[in-house]
Amino acid sequence: MSSEPSEPALELVRRDADACVLAVSGELSLCSAGLVTRAVSKALLDVGRVLVDVSGLRLTRPSAAQLFPTTLTAVGGWPGARLVLFGVNPELARSLTAMRVAETVPLASDEAAAPTAAGTASCGRCPLSRSERGGRAVIAASGTPVRQGGLRGLAAPLDV
């Protein structure tokens, strides 16, 4: 039996013009956070609204959860990009609240409540739909403008 933490599993549940639903399960550590970060970043750039099922997620370190607000901020944050975590169990909710993740990334009890949570932002601004964002350029974390639809040079672990 290995003492190395296992990689989290990522699954594309559904994708349409309005949202992308991802499921993340397994152990999330500081070492494995990059895998989730790349998938969520790509989905946010492609669609603008990402709902992440974290019902099967375990944190090996609470600080690993910082990937969610950091990723949201890196792709431009509210109102152009919306990220919601749903299926949060009580233990994970305590960690996300303690790490102040929930101040930036809304939490929802289940997938049915997630679209409503995606329509609210802690900054008080009303999120824009993808069509309202129009053809604005997206600026990658590196400061490089990229086209809507993908982050140049980023190999996403799954085709969201």
ABEGO torsion letter per residue (X at the ends): XBABBBBBBBBBABBBAABBBBBBBEBBBAAAAAAAAAAAAAAAAAAGBBBBBAAABBBABAAAAAAAAAAAAAAGEOAABBBBBBGBBAAAAAAAAAAGAAAABBBBABAAAAAAAAABBAAGBBBBBAAAAEABBBBBAAGBBBBBGEBBGBBBABBX
